[in-house]
Amino acid sequence: MTTQGWAGRLDRYFALSERGTSARTEVVAGTTTFLTMAYIVLVNPAILGAAGMPVASVAAATCFAAAFASILMGLVANTPLALAPGMGLNAYFAFTVVGQMGVPWPVALGCVFISGIAFLVLTLTGVRQLIVSVIPPYLFAAVAGGIGLFIGFIGLKNAGIVVANPATLVALGDLKAPGAALALFGILLIGTLSVWGVRGAMLIGIVATTLLGWAMGQVTVKPEPYSLSALTGTAFRLDLSGVFGLTGSHGLGLLEILFVFLFVDLFDNIGTLVAVTKRAGLMDAAGRIPGLNRILITDATATIVGSMAGTSTVTSYVESAAGVQAGGRTGLTAVVTGILFLATMFVAPYAQIVPLAATAPALVVVGGLMLLPLTEVEWEDPLSAIPAFLTVAMIPLTFSIANGLAFGIVAHAALKLLRGTVTRTDWFLLLLAGLFVFRFIWMGGA
């Protein structure tokens, strides 16, 4: 087929002319999106590696999941939205589910798989509309902000900038220590590149910090030959039978884990979709997102496939807005991003040579950027300010997104009830709040 023939097919399939774009513009946009979110190839393995998962395998699984999800999004939903394992949910997976609750990582992957199935069922049946309708928008913003603080705190902890202290719980670490100093350099570099608008600032910062770490003798490089066996260290290792055995000391652990994986993914997607489609001019006059069901079905499918590959929940990335800013308007942008992730998979096993001090700066910067939605909270109104603050504060302070969600929803329902503004349509909100109260009574301080 001639070049013009392929161009015509691409134009018709992705509606390039209709949306005022071209194949060249979409390729540039897809590359831009990839550069702004490629840090996940290094950061996700570092986080999930803390759960005992093989770092090289997680890196490859991250690339595969991002490639599959982004290409599927582009082909099915024709939206310039790229996906990859979500920040925040990977931290919850590693530090709460595996670290605090003691759930083996194959069982945790099984929970991710089941949450993806549940997301798919809720989307197909329309139940997700009921769930979204009872959660006020300011709690969406508070969850995003709380996750940002959570991620940033983990980055500061990994860098040794914040350390444990028996008197004050946390304290400032030794900034002259090699790891902390290296991380501070990385934060400054990424911050400088970001304010200058450099594409791929986080990836450049991670690589440059790693190189400096090598020069300082902080990194011991042990090259390993590329092997497909390294890529199968997490593939199909999920333990579904173990999921339903999460009883006894775990209490309602299964329900909590599934709730967080499911609803945080849902909240994250809605916020990202609104931000990206608004910027791309794809939202209709009534404020609706075209093809929303196809987008959410793709997301659910991506999470299912990602769990089988060996990574935590896959979700939409707000970095997609960078590609939209570069001119991306169709699913071809997402397809290009996915192809680049697929190519990256063949060097992903070498991500294990990147030290925590080099990935920590990306966590800190990403955490800071995730605080933007907090501007949407009406802080002068106690009805929204109190639940929002509890949500934001409890996520990092209890090292649990579930606790933050629970406090926010219970506080919102309680204040609405005491103010006398509850109506019959709030029955599902009260049910959710009641379930959370029961969880706290049942599990105590767990």
C-alpha positions in Angstrom: 0.0 0.0 0.0 1.3 3.5 -0.9 2.2 6.1 1.7 -0.9 8.1 0.7 -3.0 5.0 1.2 -1.8 4.5 4.8 -2.2 8.2 5.5 -5.8 8.1 4.2 -6.6 5.1 6.4 -5.1 6.7 9.5 -7.0 9.9 8.7 -10.3 8.0 8.4 -9.8 5.7 11.4 -8.6 8.3 13.9 -10.6 11.2 12.3 -7.4 13.3 12.0 -8.8 15.9 9.6 -12.1 16.1 11.5 -10.3 17.0 14.7 -7.9 19.4 13.0 -4.7 17.5 13.4 -2.2 15.4 11.3 -0.3 12.2 11.6 3.0 14.1 12.1 1.5 16.2 14.9 0.1 13.1 16.6 3.5 11.4 16.5 5.1 14.4 18.1 2.4 14.5 20.7 2.7 10.8 21.5 6.4 11.1 21.9 5.9 14.1 24.2 3.5 12.1 26.4 5.9 9.2 26.5 8.8 11.5 27.6 6.8 13.1 30.4 5.6 9.7 31.9 8.6 7.5 31.1 9.8 8.0 34.6 7.3 5.3 35.7 9.6 2.7 34.1 12.2 3.5 36.8 9.9 4.5 39.7 7.3 1.7 39.6 9.9 -1.1 39.9 11.6 0.8 42.8 8.3 1.0 44.7 7.1 -2.6 43.9 10.6 -3.9 44.6 10.0 -2.8 48.2 7.3 -5.4 48.3 9.8 -8.1 47.4 8.9 -8.3 43.7 11.8 -8.8 41.2 12.7 -5.3 40.0 13.8 -6.3 36.5 10.5 -8.2 36.0 8.4 -5.4 37.3 10.2 -2.9 34.9 9.3 -5.1 31.9 5.8 -5.6 33.2 5.4 -1.9 33.6 6.5 -1.3 30.0 4.2 -4.0 28.7 1.2 -2.9 30.7 1.7 0.8 29.6 2.1 -0.3 25.9 -0.9 -2.6 25.9 -3.2 -0.1 27.7 -2.2 3.0 25.7 -2.5 1.2 22.3 -5.8 -0.2 23.3 -7.0 3.2 24.4 -6.0 4.8 21.1 -7.6 2.1 18.9 -10.8 1.5 20.9 -11.6 5.0 22.4 -9.7 7.2 19.9 -8.6 9.4 22.8 -5.1 11.0 23.3 -5.0 9.3 26.8 -2.0 7.2 27.8 -2.1 4.7 30.7 0.5 3.0 32.9 0.6 1.6 36.5 -0.7 4.3 38.7 1.4 6.3 41.2 -0.2 6.1 44.6 -1.8 2.8 44.0 1.6 1.2 43.6 2.6 2.7 46.9 -0.6 1.4 48.5 0.2 -2.0 47.0 3.8 -2.1 48.2 3.7 -0.3 51.6 0.2 -1.0 52.9 -1.1 -4.2 51.4 2.2 -6.1 51.3 4.2 -4.1 53.9 1.7 -3.4 56.7 -1.0 -6.1 56.1 1.5 -8.8 55.3 -0.2 -9.9 52.1 2.1 -11.9 49.8 2.6 -10.0 46.5 1.1 -12.7 44.3 -2.1 -12.5 46.4 -2.0 -8.7 46.1 -1.8 -9.1 42.3 -4.8 -11.3 42.5 -6.6 -8.4 44.3 -5.7 -6.1 41.5 -7.0 -8.6 39.0 -10.4 -8.9 40.8 -10.7 -5.2 41.2 -10.2 -4.9 37.4 -13.0 -7.4 36.9 -15.2 -5.5 39.3 -14.5 -2.2 37.5 -15.5 -3.8 34.3 -18.7 -5.1 35.7 -19.6 -1.8 37.3 -18.9 0.0 34.0 -21.0 -2.4 32.0 -23.9 -2.3 34.4 -23.8 1.5 35.0 -23.3 1.1 38.7 -20.2 3.4 38.5 -22.6 6.3 37.9 -24.3 5.7 41.3 -20.9 5.5 43.0 -19.6 8.7 41.4 -22.8 10.6 42.2 -22.6 10.2 46.0 -19.0 11.3 46.3 -18.7 15.1 46.2 -16.2 16.6 43.8 -14.1 18.1 46.6 -13.3 14.7 47.9 -12.0 13.7 44.5 -9.6 16.6 44.8 -8.7 15.7 48.4 -7.9 12.1 47.5 -5.6 13.3 44.7 -3.9 15.8 47.1 -3.5 13.2 49.8 -2.0 10.7 47.4 0.4 13.4 46.3 1.6 14.0 49.9 1.8 10.2 50.4 4.0 9.8 47.3 6.1 12.8 48.3 6.6 11.5 51.8 7.8 8.1 50.5 10.2 9.9 48.2 11.7 12.0 51.1 11.9 8.8 53.2 13.6 6.8 50.5 16.1 9.6 50.0 17.0 9.8 53.7 15.8 13.5 53.8 13.1 12.5 56.3 13.9 9.8 58.9 12.2 8.1 61.8 12.5 9.7 65.3 11.2 8.1 68.5 10.3 11.5 70.0 8.7 13.2 67.1 7.9 10.2 64.8 9.8 11.9 62.0 12.7 14.3 61.7 15.1 15.8 59.2 17.8 13.4 58.1 21.5 14.1 57.6 21.5 16.2 54.4 25.3 15.7 54.1 24.8 12.0 53.7 25.6 10.9 50.1 22.1 9.5 49.5 20.3 12.6 50.8 22.7 15.0 49.0 22.2 13.1 45.7 18.4 13.2 46.0 18.5 16.9 46.7 20.5 17.4 43.5 17.9 15.4 41.7 15.0 17.4 43.0 16.8 20.7 42.1 17.6 19.4 38.6 14.1 18.1 37.9 12.6 21.3 39.3 14.8 23.5 37.1 14.1 21.5 34.0 10.3 21.6 34.8 10.2 25.4 35.3 12.0 25.8 32.0 9.4 23.6 30.3 11.8 20.8 29.3 10.0 17.7 28.0 10.9 14.6 29.8 12.3 16.6 32.8 11.7 13.8 35.3 13.3 11.1 33.1 16.3 13.3 32.4 16.6 14.1 36.1 16.5 10.4 37.1 19.2 9.5 34.5 21.4 12.4 35.4 21.1 11.7 39.1 21.9 8.0 38.5 25.0 9.0 36.5 26.2 11.3 39.3 25.6 8.5 41.7 27.8 6.2 39.7 30.5 8.9 39.5 30.3 9.3 43.3 30.7 5.6 43.8 27.2 5.1 45.3 26.0 2.7 42.6 27.5 -0.7 42.0 26.8 -1.6 38.4 26.4 -5.4 37.8 25.4 -5.8 34.2 23.3 -8.8 33.5 22.7 -10.3 30.0 19.2 -9.6 28.6 17.1 -12.7 29.3 13.4 -13.4 28.6 13.4 -15.4 31.9 13.9 -12.1 33.8 10.7 -10.9 32.2 8.7 -13.8 33.4 9.5 -13.3 37.1 6.1 -11.7 37.7 4.0 -12.8 34.7 1.0 -15.0 35.6 2.2 -15.1 39.2 -1.0 -13.7 40.6 -2.6 -15.9 43.3 -6.4 -15.8 43.0 -7.0 -18.7 45.4 -5.1 -16.8 48.1 -7.2 -13.7 47.7 -10.3 -15.4 49.2 -8.2 -16.7 52.1 -7.5 -13.1 53.4 -9.4 -13.6 56.6 -8.3 -14.1 60.2 -5.7 -11.5 61.1 -6.5 -9.5 58.0 -10.1 -8.9 59.2 -11.9 -7.2 56.4 -8.6 -6.8 54.5 -10.0 -8.2 51.3 -12.8 -5.7 51.1 -10.5 -2.9 52.0 -8.0 -3.7 49.4 -10.5 -4.2 46.7 -12.3 -1.0 47.7 -9.1 1.1 47.4 -7.9 -0.5 44.2 -11.3 0.0 42.6 -12.4 3.4 43.8 -9.1 5.2 43.7 -8.7 4.0 40.1 -12.2 5.3 39.5 -11.6 8.7 41.1 -8.2 9.0 39.3 -9.7 8.3 36.0 -12.6 10.7 36.2 -10.3 13.6 37.2 -7.7 12.8 34.5 -10.4 12.4 31.9 -11.9 15.7 32.7 -8.6 17.5 32.7 -7.3 16.0 29.4 -10.5 16.1 27.4 -11.1 19.7 28.4 -7.7 20.7 27.3 -8.1 18.8 24.0 -11.4 20.4 23.3 -13.1 17.0 23.1 -15.7 17.5 25.8 -19.2 18.4 24.5 -21.3 21.5 25.3 -23.0 19.6 28.1 -19.7 18.8 29.8 -19.9 15.1 28.9 -16.9 13.0 27.8 -17.5 11.3 24.4 -17.0 7.5 24.6 -16.7 7.5 28.4 -17.8 3.9 28.6 -15.2 2.8 26.0 -12.5 4.6 28.0 -13.5 3.1 31.3 -13.8 -0.4 29.8 -10.3 0.0 28.3 -9.0 1.1 31.7 -10.5 -2.0 33.4 -9.2 -4.3 30.8 -5.7 -2.7 31.2 -5.8 -3.4 34.9 -6.7 -7.0 34.4 -3.9 -7.5 31.8 -1.4 -5.5 33.9 -2.0 -7.7 37.0 -1.4 -10.8 34.9 1.8 -9.3 33.6 2.9 -8.5 37.1 2.2 -4.9 38.1 -0.2 -2.9 40.2 -3.4 -1.1 39.0 -3.1 0.6 35.5 -4.8 3.9 35.2 -4.9 7.0 33.0 -2.0 9.5 33.3 -2.5 13.2 33.7 0.8 13.6 31.8 -1.3 12.9 28.7 -2.1 16.6 28.9 1.5 17.3 27.8 0.8 15.5 24.5 -2.4 17.3 24.1 -0.6 20.6 24.6 1.8 19.5 21.8 -1.2 19.1 19.5 -2.5 15.6 20.1 -6.2 15.2 19.5 -6.8 11.6 18.6 -6.1 8.0 19.7 -3.0 8.0 17.4 -1.2 10.0 20.1 -1.9 7.2 22.6 -0.9 4.5 20.1 2.5 6.2 19.5 3.1 6.4 23.3 2.3 2.7 23.6 4.7 1.7 20.8 7.5 3.7 22.5 6.7 1.9 25.8 6.8 -1.4 24.0 10.3 -0.6 22.6 11.5 0.4 26.1 10.5 -3.1 27.4 13.7 -4.6 25.9 16.0 -2.5 28.1 13.7 -2.4 31.1 15.5 -5.2 33.1 18.4 -2.8 33.6 16.2 -0.5 35.7 17.5 -2.2 38.8 20.8 -0.4 38.5 19.0 2.9 39.3 19.4 3.8 43.1 16.5 4.9 45.4 18.3 8.3 45.7 17.8 8.8 42.0 14.1 7.8 41.8 13.2 9.6 45.1 13.3 13.1 43.5 10.7 12.0 40.9 8.4 10.9 43.7 8.8 14.2 45.5 8.2 16.3 42.3 5.2 14.1 41.2 3.8 14.3 44.7 4.0 18.1 44.6 2.4 18.4 41.2 -0.5 16.2 42.4 -1.5 18.9 45.0 -3.0 21.1 42.3 -6.6 19.7 42.6 -6.7 20.9 46.2 -7.4 24.4 44.8 -10.9 23.0 43.9 -11.8 22.6 47.6 -13.9 25.4 49.1 -11.7 25.7 52.2 -13.8 28.5 53.6 -16.8 26.2 53.9 -16.5 23.8 56.9 -18.8 21.2 55.2 -16.2 20.6 52.6 -13.0 21.8 54.4 -13.2 19.4 57.3 -13.8 16.1 55.3 -11.2 17.3 52.7 -8.6 18.0 55.4 -9.1 14.6 57.1 -8.8 12.9 53.7 -5.6 14.8 52.8 -4.0 14.3 56.3 -4.9 10.7 57.0 -3.6 9.3 53.8 0.1 10.1 54.4 -0.1 10.1 58.2 -1.5 6.6 58.5 0.3 5.4 55.3 -3.1 4.3 54.0 -5.2 5.6 51.2 -8.1 3.5 52.6 -8.0 5.4 55.9 -8.1 8.8 54.1 -11.0 7.8 52.0 -12.9 6.4 55.0 -12.4 9.5 57.1 -13.4 11.8 54.3 -16.6 9.9 53.4 -17.6 9.4 57.0 -17.0 13.0 57.9 -18.9 14.2 54.8 -21.9 12.0 55.6 -21.9 12.8 59.3 -21.7 16.6 58.8 -24.4 16.4 56.1 -26.6 14.4 58.5 -26.1 16.7 61.5 -26.7 19.8 59.3 -30.0 18.3 58.3 -29.4 18.3 54.6 -29.6 14.5 54.0 -32.3 13.4 51.6 -33.5 10.0 50.4 -31.1 10.1 47.5 -28.2 10.0 50.0 -29.0 6.4 51.0 -25.9 5.0 49.3 -23.6 7.6 50.8 -24.9 6.7 54.3 -24.4 3.0 53.5 -20.8 3.6 52.5 -20.2 5.7 55.6 -21.8 3.0 57.8 -19.5 0.3 56.2 -16.5 2.4 57.0 -17.5 3.0 60.6 -18.0 -0.8 60.9 -14.6 -1.3 59.5 -13.0 1.0 62.1 -14.8 -0.7 64.9 -14.0 -4.2 63.6 -10.3 -3.5 62.8 -9.5 -1.0 65.6 -6.3 0.8 64.8 -5.2 -1.7 62.1 
